[in-house]
């Protein structure tokens, strides 16, 4: 099982995100380095659709969100985690 963290963007995401992006990237790099973050990215229209990350544990996904500069600086309006039962895996 994997855990998907969903972010809903704040109204001012396009103006706020660049100010906090370097700190956000450093934050995700730490989770990537320890192997708990598998993928991260925005949907096609970040303003309306937000973004997501895929984590190996719920604890990692929640810790990421609680301490993410995007959350702490109101780039993200709301976040939540869903369990994901992946159907395809690498051989």
N, C-alpha and C positions, 0 to 999 in steps of 0.2 A: 504494500500500500504506500502511496505517496500523499502529500498534503499540499493543497493548492491555496495560496494566499492571494486573495483578490483585493485590489485597491479601487476605491471610487475616488475620482479626482475632484479636488476643490474647484470652484468656479474660476479662480485665477491661476490655474495650473500652468498655463503657458508663460506667465510672467514670474511666478514663484519658483518653478522647478529649476531653471538655470542657475539661480542664486545658491541652491542647495545641492546641485547635482554632484559636485566633486565629493562632498561628504557622503552622499547616498551611495555613490560608486565605491568608495572606500569601505562603507558598511557592508555592501553586498560582497565585496572581495574577501572579507574575513569569513563569511559564511561559505563562499565558494571554496576557499582554501581548506576549510575543515571538512569539506565533502557534504555538508548538509543542504546546500543550495545547488540544485541541478540546472535550473533555467530561470530566466527572469526577462521581462520585457513588457512593452506597451501593446495595447490593441491598436487597430488602425486609426481610430480617432480617440486619442487619449482623453480629450475633454469629456466626451460622452460615454466612452467605453471603459476607461481606466487602464489597469495593468494587472499583471499577475506574476507570481513566482511559484516554482515547484520545489518542495522541500522533502527531505527524507523522514523528518519527524514533525509532529504537530508542535512540539516544544520549540523546535528551531524556527518554525514559521511564526509562532507567536512572539518569540524573543526578537526575531528580526523586526517585526512590525512595531513592537513596543518601543524599540530604540532607534528606529529608522529616522534620519533627519527629515525625510519627506513627511512623516507622520508628526514629528515633534514641531515642525515649522508650518503646519497646516497646508501642505501641498496636497495631502490626502484628506478627504472628508470622512471616510469610513473604510474600515478594513474588516475582513472576515476570512476564516479558514474553512475549507471543506475537505473531507476525506475523499481520496480518489483511488478507485480500484483500477489500476492500469490493466488493459487487456493485452497489449502487445509489449513484449520485452525483447531485448537483444538475446540472440541464441547463446 
